[in-house]
Amino acid sequence: MTERELFHDAVMQYMVDDARIAKESKRRKPHPIARRILFAAACILAALGVTVFSIPSARAAVETWLDDWFSAQGYLGQDAAERTKEPTIDAIITDAGENRAKVTAVAAGSETYAAAFDMTLDEIAYDGEIIYLTGTMSGATARPFVQPFTGGDTYRYAKNDGSLGGDPNAEFYFFECESIFSLTTEDGGTYIGSIVPTLSDDMTQTLNEGAKADFDPVFADGKLITTNAVADRLWDAYLAEHNVRFTAELRQVHIDMQPLTGLVKGDLALRLIYGNVEGVDADPVLSASFDPITIDANAYLTQTKTTQAQEGTRVELGGVHPVTILESQPEEERTSDDAEHYIYTRELDFTGASVSLKEISFTPTDTKIVLHVVLPESWTSAERCYAGLTFLMLLDDETPENTTKAVFSVEGPRGTGDRTGEALEYDCAFWGSTVPPSQWAKAKTLTIIPTTVYWWDMQAHYDDGPYEQISLRDGYVFTGIANHTGFTMDELYDEMTQYAMTIQLDDYR
């Protein structure tokens, strides 16, 4: 198995099943980007086959509160002297020393970039699951990693042969530069992740300015010159004067690997590549290595506690509540990756359903809540599989009316995931806390409100065609095609406040 295949397998442990429908992103993307895999370290929305957003009661657009989310990666990406201290995270950080990358291989055409390549590690942390690396890279080094949202001259392209799906009318696929950090420990364990640049306010402004431009790709003599000349100009000016902080989250390649213990030494390597269409090898850019690193793999233990639920943390649900079901075509009926999916809204009787707290975990970098859900026997197989049940989380005196953001960025699943319909029970986990560990340490109560997600109206389009207004009333079932159909909607939420459950957090510390 190749390094890239290993990376794919590792990441897919944490990714959403593509056969389940993801809502179309509202963020502007001036040109289509081909992605065969989504990298865990670069993705704030990765999760074990689950939904990626908890629901903010204020119903504000994601863009208005996303920047306020706390994340361990965001914290570690800041310069140590500028951070608002988080004691539990600081307790697991070790100094990486002046560990500078040494270029070991350069592909033809990348000589100029390699000559300017300058990257230094400065911190290492381990929370029992993820190895965090932080450091600084020169502006010239950072260029391929700061253009993904706007485009520019760091992209590669290939003819659209249909192998990666997407718009069949698009002439080309465009590929961002992919970074693969690989750490091999002394016992042969492998951890893999990718570079994420830390975006300062100035960099965010530059991104926004570049994204406003909508340029067609420019070619000369069959070579891609740029996808966004405005982005090139803006980044030329910024990166000539600034270094860029970065982080990487390294995750274990194999899900059955045991947590690290003691002082762990390992060899760290970096590869930069450009993807390509299926059946064509990735294009290399360069490879680099670092001096061996040492990880303090025991520091997190004193900052970690998992407590099983106490008595009285169960609530019986009831009443009729609307639910929108996103159902995938059965695998045995699929003839290609372009499988059908079905969207419909039903009013379901929740009599016989229950929710109970299973456990709460506090780690140096995060808080995790696990709930256990039982669904009614009267529901259909699809209703159980794609139940659409989520939970609004409120800290201390918050109310559904005054909360402005979700407490967790990752949740799921929202149903059993069992397409046979035989399963009636499942665990629903919440993690990726958007508030810092220090805020959790101060909080006294957590209120959990069962909530259904639904919509009656939506807009859908096929490939780049016009949007069509769709109503899900009167039992209508919308049929879409994976990799071709996109849709938008205004989600509605039925909060079952009468079944709210409040947890005393001091009982779990």
C-alpha positions as CSV (number, residue, x, y, z in Angstrom):
1,M,0.0,0.0,0.0
2,T,1.4,3.4,-1.0
3,E,1.8,6.3,1.4
4,R,-1.1,8.2,-0.3
5,E,-3.3,5.1,0.0
6,L,-2.5,4.9,3.7
7,F,-3.3,8.5,4.0
8,H,-6.7,7.9,2.3
9,D,-7.5,5.0,4.6
10,A,-6.6,6.9,7.7
11,V,-8.6,9.9,6.8
12,M,-11.6,7.9,5.8
13,Q,-11.9,6.7,9.3
14,Y,-13.1,10.2,10.1
15,M,-15.0,11.2,7.0
16,V,-18.6,11.4,6.0
17,D,-19.9,8.6,3.7
18,D,-20.1,10.4,0.3
19,A,-23.2,8.3,-0.5
20,R,-25.0,10.3,2.1
21,I,-25.9,13.7,0.9
22,A,-24.0,16.8,2.0
23,K,-25.7,20.1,1.7
24,E,-24.2,22.3,-1.0
25,S,-21.7,24.8,0.4
26,K,-22.7,28.4,0.2
27,R,-19.1,29.6,0.2
28,R,-17.9,31.0,-3.1
29,K,-15.5,28.9,-5.1
30,P,-14.5,30.6,-8.3
31,H,-13.5,27.4,-10.0
32,P,-14.1,23.7,-9.4
33,I,-11.5,21.9,-7.4
34,A,-11.0,18.2,-7.8
35,R,-10.5,16.3,-4.6
36,R,-10.1,12.5,-4.4
37,I,-9.7,12.6,-0.7
38,L,-10.4,15.1,2.1
39,F,-7.5,15.6,4.5
40,A,-8.4,15.3,8.1
41,A,-5.9,17.8,9.3
42,A,-7.3,20.4,7.0
43,C,-10.9,19.7,7.5
44,I,-12.8,21.2,10.5
45,L,-15.8,19.1,9.6
46,A,-14.4,15.6,9.6
47,A,-16.2,12.9,11.6
48,L,-16.9,9.2,11.8
49,G,-19.6,9.0,9.1
50,V,-21.6,11.7,10.8
51,T,-23.1,15.1,10.5
52,V,-20.6,18.0,11.0
53,F,-22.6,20.8,12.5
54,S,-24.4,21.1,15.7
55,I,-27.3,23.5,15.4
56,P,-27.0,27.1,16.7
57,S,-30.4,28.2,18.0
58,A,-30.0,31.7,16.7
59,R,-30.0,30.3,13.1
60,A,-27.4,32.7,12.0
61,A,-25.5,31.8,8.9
62,V,-22.5,29.6,9.5
63,E,-20.1,32.3,8.2
64,T,-21.2,34.7,11.0
65,W,-20.0,32.5,13.9
66,L,-17.5,30.1,12.4
67,D,-14.6,32.3,13.1
68,D,-15.4,32.4,16.8
69,W,-15.1,28.7,17.2
70,F,-12.3,27.4,19.4
71,S,-10.2,24.6,18.2
72,A,-7.0,23.0,19.6
73,Q,-5.5,23.4,16.1
74,G,-6.4,27.0,16.0
75,Y,-5.0,27.6,19.5
76,L,-1.7,25.9,18.7
77,G,-1.4,27.7,15.4
78,Q,-1.0,31.0,17.2
79,D,2.3,32.2,18.4
80,A,2.9,31.0,21.9
81,A,3.4,34.5,23.3
82,E,0.1,35.7,21.8
83,R,-2.2,33.0,23.0
84,T,-4.9,33.4,25.7
85,K,-3.6,30.6,27.8
86,E,-5.4,27.3,28.0
87,P,-3.7,25.4,30.9
88,T,-4.8,21.9,29.8
89,I,-3.4,22.3,26.3
90,D,-0.2,24.0,27.5
91,A,0.4,21.0,29.8
92,I,0.9,18.7,26.8
93,I,3.1,20.9,24.7
94,T,6.8,20.2,24.3
95,D,9.4,22.3,22.5
96,A,10.5,20.9,19.1
97,G,13.6,22.9,19.1
98,E,14.9,24.5,15.9
99,N,13.9,21.5,13.7
100,R,14.2,22.8,10.2
101,A,13.0,20.9,7.1
102,K,15.7,19.6,4.8
103,V,14.7,19.1,1.2
104,T,15.6,15.6,0.1
105,A,14.1,15.4,-3.4
106,V,12.9,17.9,-6.0
107,A,10.7,17.2,-9.1
108,A,11.5,18.8,-12.4
109,G,9.9,22.2,-12.6
110,S,9.9,22.7,-8.9
111,E,13.5,23.8,-8.5
112,T,12.7,27.5,-7.8
113,Y,10.1,26.6,-5.2
114,A,12.4,24.1,-3.5
115,A,15.3,26.6,-3.4
116,A,13.1,29.0,-1.4
117,F,11.6,26.2,0.8
118,D,11.9,27.1,4.5
119,M,9.9,25.4,7.2
120,T,10.7,25.0,10.9
121,L,8.8,23.0,13.7
122,D,8.6,24.7,17.1
123,E,6.0,22.7,19.1
124,I,4.7,19.1,19.5
125,A,1.7,18.0,21.5
126,Y,-0.3,14.7,21.9
127,D,-3.8,14.4,23.4
128,G,-4.1,10.6,23.4
129,E,-5.4,10.6,19.8
130,I,-3.9,13.3,17.7
131,I,-0.3,14.4,17.4
132,Y,-0.1,18.2,16.8
133,L,2.8,19.8,15.1
134,T,3.2,23.6,14.9
135,G,5.8,25.8,13.2
136,T,6.6,28.6,10.8
137,M,7.2,28.7,7.1
138,S,8.4,31.4,4.8
139,G,6.0,33.3,2.7
140,A,7.4,31.7,-0.5
141,T,6.9,28.3,1.1
142,A,3.3,29.1,2.2
143,R,2.0,30.2,-1.2
144,P,0.5,26.8,-2.3
145,F,-1.3,26.6,1.1
146,V,-3.0,30.0,1.2
147,Q,-4.6,30.0,-2.2
148,P,-7.2,27.2,-1.9
149,F,-10.2,29.4,-1.4
150,T,-9.3,32.0,-4.1
151,G,-7.3,30.2,-6.7
152,G,-4.1,31.5,-8.3
153,D,-1.0,30.2,-10.0
154,T,-0.3,27.3,-7.6
155,Y,-2.8,25.0,-9.1
156,R,-2.4,22.1,-11.6
157,Y,-5.0,20.9,-14.0
158,A,-6.0,17.8,-16.0
159,K,-8.6,17.2,-18.6
160,N,-12.0,16.3,-17.2
161,D,-12.4,12.6,-18.0
162,G,-15.3,12.1,-15.7
163,S,-13.3,9.9,-13.3
164,L,-13.7,12.3,-10.4
165,G,-17.3,13.2,-10.9
166,G,-18.4,16.8,-10.7
167,D,-19.7,18.9,-13.5
168,P,-19.4,16.9,-16.8
169,N,-19.5,20.1,-18.8
170,A,-16.3,21.4,-17.1
171,E,-13.3,21.2,-19.4
172,F,-10.7,20.7,-16.7
173,Y,-10.2,19.4,-13.2
174,F,-8.1,21.7,-11.0
175,F,-5.9,20.4,-8.2
176,E,-4.5,22.1,-5.1
177,C,-1.1,21.2,-3.7
178,E,-1.4,18.4,-1.3
179,S,0.9,18.0,1.7
180,I,1.5,14.7,3.4
181,F,3.2,14.7,6.8
182,S,4.1,11.1,7.8
183,L,5.5,10.1,11.2
184,T,6.9,6.7,11.8
185,T,7.5,5.7,15.4
186,E,10.2,3.3,16.6
187,D,7.7,0.5,16.9
188,G,6.6,1.0,13.3
189,G,3.4,2.9,13.9
190,T,2.4,5.5,11.3
191,Y,0.7,8.8,11.8
192,I,-0.3,11.0,8.8
193,G,-1.7,14.5,8.4
194,S,-1.4,17.7,6.4
195,I,-0.4,21.3,6.6
196,V,-2.9,23.9,7.6
197,P,-1.8,27.6,7.5
198,T,-2.9,29.9,10.4
199,L,-4.8,32.7,8.9
200,S,-4.2,36.1,10.4
201,D,-6.7,38.9,10.1
202,D,-4.6,40.3,7.3
203,M,-4.6,37.0,5.5
204,T,-8.3,36.6,5.9
205,Q,-8.8,39.9,4.3
206,T,-6.5,38.9,1.5
207,L,-8.5,35.7,1.0
208,N,-11.8,37.6,0.9
209,E,-10.4,40.1,-1.7
210,G,-9.1,37.3,-3.9
211,A,-12.4,35.4,-3.7
212,K,-14.3,38.4,-5.0
213,A,-12.6,37.9,-8.3
214,D,-14.1,35.4,-10.7
215,F,-11.5,34.8,-13.4
216,D,-11.4,32.2,-16.1
217,P,-8.2,30.1,-16.1
218,V,-5.4,31.5,-18.3
219,F,-3.4,29.1,-20.4
220,A,-0.3,29.7,-22.6
221,D,1.1,27.0,-24.8
222,G,-0.9,24.4,-23.1
223,K,0.3,25.4,-19.6
224,L,-1.9,26.8,-16.9
225,I,-0.7,30.3,-16.0
226,T,-3.2,31.2,-13.3
227,T,-6.8,30.6,-12.2
228,N,-7.0,34.0,-10.5
229,A,-4.7,36.8,-11.4
230,V,-6.0,39.1,-8.6
231,A,-5.2,36.4,-6.0
232,D,-1.7,36.2,-7.4
233,R,-1.1,39.9,-7.0
234,L,-2.5,40.1,-3.5
235,W,-0.5,37.1,-2.3
236,D,2.7,38.4,-4.0
237,A,2.5,41.5,-1.9
238,Y,1.6,39.8,1.4
239,L,3.9,36.9,1.3
240,A,6.9,38.9,0.3
241,E,6.8,40.5,3.7
242,H,5.4,37.8,6.0
243,N,6.1,34.4,7.3
244,V,3.1,32.1,8.0
245,R,2.4,29.9,11.0
246,F,1.1,26.4,10.4
247,T,-0.2,23.4,12.2
248,A,-0.6,19.7,11.3
249,E,-2.9,17.1,13.0
250,L,-1.4,13.7,12.6
251,R,-3.7,10.7,13.0
252,Q,-3.0,7.1,13.2
253,V,-3.2,5.2,10.0
254,H,-4.9,2.1,11.4
255,I,-7.9,2.4,13.6
256,D,-6.8,-0.4,15.9
257,M,-3.5,1.2,16.8
258,Q,-3.0,1.6,20.5
259,P,-2.4,5.1,22.1
260,L,1.2,6.1,22.4
261,T,2.9,5.9,25.8
262,G,6.0,7.2,27.4
263,L,8.6,9.2,25.4
264,V,8.1,8.3,21.8
265,K,10.7,9.0,19.1
266,G,9.8,9.1,15.5
267,D,11.0,10.0,12.0
268,L,9.1,12.8,10.3
269,A,8.9,13.3,6.6
270,L,6.9,15.7,4.3
271,R,5.8,15.2,0.7
272,L,4.1,17.8,-1.5
273,I,2.2,16.5,-4.5
274,Y,-0.5,17.4,-7.0
275,G,-3.4,15.0,-7.6
276,N,-4.5,13.9,-11.0
277,V,-7.3,12.0,-12.6
278,E,-7.9,8.4,-11.7
279,G,-5.3,6.0,-13.1
280,V,-2.7,8.7,-13.3
281,D,0.0,9.0,-10.7
282,A,0.1,12.2,-8.6
283,D,2.7,14.8,-9.7
284,P,5.5,15.2,-7.1
285,V,6.7,18.6,-6.0
286,L,9.3,17.9,-3.4
287,S,10.1,15.8,-0.4
288,A,11.7,16.9,2.9
289,S,12.7,15.4,6.2
290,F,13.2,16.7,9.7
291,D,15.5,15.6,12.6
292,P,13.8,12.9,14.7
293,I,11.2,14.2,17.0
294,T,10.3,13.2,20.6
295,I,6.7,13.1,21.8
296,D,5.7,13.1,25.5
297,A,2.9,10.7,25.2
298,N,2.0,10.5,28.9
299,A,1.4,14.2,29.6
300,Y,-2.2,14.1,28.5
301,L,-3.2,11.4,31.0
302,T,-3.3,13.8,33.9
303,Q,-5.6,16.1,31.9
304,T,-8.1,13.4,30.8
305,K,-11.1,12.0,32.5
306,T,-14.0,9.9,31.2
307,T,-17.1,9.4,33.5
308,Q,-20.0,7.1,32.9
309,A,-23.5,8.5,33.2
310,Q,-25.2,8.6,36.6
311,E,-28.7,7.6,37.3
312,G,-31.5,9.8,36.2
313,T,-30.0,10.9,32.9
314,R,-32.7,9.4,30.7
315,V,-35.7,11.0,29.1
316,E,-38.7,9.4,27.3
317,L,-39.7,11.3,24.1
318,G,-43.1,11.7,22.6
319,G,-45.3,13.7,20.4
320,V,-45.3,14.2,16.6
321,H,-42.4,16.1,15.1
322,P,-41.3,16.8,11.5
323,V,-38.2,15.1,10.2
324,T,-36.5,15.4,6.8
325,I,-35.1,12.1,5.7
326,L,-32.0,12.0,3.4
327,E,-32.0,8.4,2.1
328,S,-29.4,6.8,-0.1
329,Q,-30.1,4.3,-2.8
330,P,-29.4,0.8,-1.6
331,E,-25.9,-0.4,-2.6
332,E,-27.2,-3.4,-4.4
333,E,-29.2,-1.2,-6.7
334,R,-26.4,1.1,-7.6
335,T,-24.7,0.9,-11.0
336,S,-22.2,3.6,-10.5
337,D,-20.9,6.2,-8.0
338,D,-23.7,8.5,-9.3
339,A,-26.2,6.8,-7.0
340,E,-29.7,8.2,-6.4
341,H,-30.6,9.9,-3.2
342,Y,-34.0,10.7,-1.8
343,I,-35.2,13.6,0.3
344,Y,-38.6,13.8,1.9
345,T,-40.1,15.3,5.1
346,R,-42.5,13.3,7.3
347,E,-44.2,14.0,10.7
348,L,-43.1,11.1,12.9
349,D,-44.5,9.9,16.2
350,F,-41.7,9.8,18.8
351,T,-43.6,7.7,21.3
352,G,-41.3,4.9,22.3
353,A,-38.1,6.9,21.7
354,S,-35.7,7.7,24.5
355,V,-32.4,9.5,25.0
356,S,-30.0,9.0,27.8
357,L,-26.5,10.3,28.7
358,K,-23.9,7.6,28.3
359,E,-20.6,9.3,29.2
360,I,-18.7,12.6,29.3
361,S,-15.0,12.9,28.6
362,F,-12.8,15.8,29.3
363,T,-9.4,15.8,27.5
364,P,-6.7,18.4,27.3
365,T,-8.0,19.7,23.9
366,D,-11.7,18.8,23.8
367,T,-14.9,17.7,25.6
368,K,-16.9,14.8,24.3
369,I,-20.5,13.9,25.1
370,V,-22.0,10.5,24.2
371,L,-25.7,10.0,24.2
372,H,-27.6,6.7,23.7
373,V,-30.8,6.9,21.6
374,V,-33.6,4.4,21.2
375,L,-36.0,4.8,18.3
376,P,-39.7,3.6,18.0
377,E,-40.4,0.2,16.6
378,S,-43.2,1.7,14.6
379,W,-40.8,3.6,12.3
380,T,-39.8,2.4,8.9
381,S,-36.2,1.1,8.1
382,A,-35.3,4.4,6.4
383,E,-36.7,6.5,9.2
384,R,-34.6,4.7,11.7
385,C,-31.5,4.8,9.5
386,Y,-31.7,8.5,8.7
387,A,-33.7,9.7,11.8
388,G,-32.7,13.4,11.5
389,L,-32.5,13.7,15.3
390,T,-30.0,16.1,16.7
391,F,-29.5,17.8,20.1
392,L,-29.1,21.5,21.1
393,M,-26.5,21.9,23.8
394,L,-26.6,24.8,26.2
395,L,-24.0,25.8,28.8
396,D,-25.1,27.3,32.1
397,D,-27.8,29.9,31.7
398,E,-28.0,29.9,28.0
399,T,-31.5,29.5,26.4
400,P,-32.4,28.5,22.8
401,E,-33.2,32.1,22.2
402,N,-29.9,33.7,23.2
403,T,-27.2,31.2,22.1
404,T,-25.2,32.3,19.1
405,K,-23.2,29.3,18.2
406,A,-23.1,25.5,18.6
407,V,-21.2,24.1,21.5
408,F,-19.8,21.3,19.3
409,S,-18.7,21.3,15.7
410,V,-19.1,17.6,15.2
411,E,-21.9,15.2,16.0
412,G,-23.5,12.0,15.0
413,P,-24.8,9.9,13.8
414,R,-28.4,11.2,13.4
415,G,-29.8,7.8,13.0
416,T,-28.9,4.1,13.3
417,G,-27.1,4.1,10.0
418,D,-28.5,0.5,9.6
419,R,-30.1,0.4,6.2
420,T,-31.8,-3.0,7.1
421,G,-33.8,-1.2,9.7
422,E,-33.1,-3.9,12.3
423,A,-31.3,-1.7,14.7
424,L,-33.3,0.4,17.1
425,E,-30.5,1.9,19.2
426,Y,-27.3,3.8,18.5
427,D,-24.8,6.1,20.2
428,C,-24.7,9.7,19.2
429,A,-21.4,11.5,20.0
430,F,-20.6,15.2,20.2
431,W,-17.1,16.5,20.0
432,G,-14.9,19.2,18.5
433,S,-16.0,21.7,21.2
434,T,-16.3,25.2,19.9
435,V,-15.6,26.6,23.4
436,P,-12.2,26.3,25.0
437,P,-11.4,23.8,27.8
438,S,-11.1,26.7,30.3
439,Q,-14.8,27.6,29.7
440,W,-15.8,24.0,30.2
441,A,-13.9,24.1,33.5
442,K,-16.0,27.0,34.7
443,A,-19.4,25.8,33.4
444,K,-21.7,24.2,36.0
445,T,-24.6,22.8,33.8
446,L,-25.1,21.3,30.4
447,T,-28.7,21.3,29.0
448,I,-29.5,18.8,26.2
449,I,-32.6,19.5,24.1
450,P,-33.7,16.8,21.6
451,T,-34.3,18.5,18.2
452,T,-35.4,17.4,14.8
453,V,-34.1,19.0,11.6
454,Y,-36.5,19.5,8.7
455,W,-37.5,21.7,5.7
456,W,-40.5,21.8,3.5
457,D,-39.0,23.9,0.7
458,M,-35.7,23.6,-1.1
459,Q,-33.9,24.6,-4.3
460,A,-32.1,22.0,-6.4
461,H,-30.1,22.0,-9.6
462,Y,-28.3,19.4,-11.8
463,D,-24.7,20.1,-12.5
464,D,-24.5,23.8,-13.5
465,G,-28.1,24.1,-14.5
466,P,-30.6,26.5,-13.0
467,Y,-32.1,26.1,-9.6
468,E,-35.6,24.7,-9.4
469,Q,-38.0,25.3,-6.5
470,I,-38.9,22.1,-4.8
471,S,-41.7,21.5,-2.2
472,L,-41.6,18.5,0.0
473,R,-45.2,18.9,1.2
474,D,-48.0,16.4,0.5
475,G,-45.6,13.4,0.7
476,Y,-43.4,14.5,-2.2
477,V,-40.0,12.6,-2.5
478,F,-37.2,14.5,-4.3
479,T,-34.8,12.3,-6.2
480,G,-31.2,13.6,-6.8
481,I,-28.1,12.1,-8.3
482,A,-24.9,12.0,-6.3
483,N,-22.0,14.0,-7.8
484,H,-24.5,15.9,-9.9
485,T,-27.4,17.3,-7.9
486,G,-26.8,20.2,-5.5
487,F,-29.4,21.8,-3.3
488,T,-29.9,24.5,-0.8
489,M,-32.6,25.0,1.9
490,D,-33.5,27.0,5.0
491,E,-33.4,24.4,7.8
492,L,-36.1,24.4,10.4
493,Y,-35.8,23.0,13.9
494,D,-38.3,21.5,16.2
495,E,-36.8,21.8,19.7
496,M,-38.4,19.4,22.2
497,T,-37.9,21.7,25.2
498,Q,-40.4,19.7,27.2
499,Y,-37.9,16.8,27.1
500,A,-34.8,18.8,27.9
501,M,-32.2,17.1,30.2
502,T,-29.8,19.1,32.4
503,I,-26.5,17.7,33.6
504,Q,-24.5,18.9,36.6
505,L,-21.0,19.0,35.2
506,D,-19.3,18.9,38.5
507,D,-20.5,15.3,38.8
508,Y,-18.3,14.3,35.9
509,R,-15.1,16.1,36.5
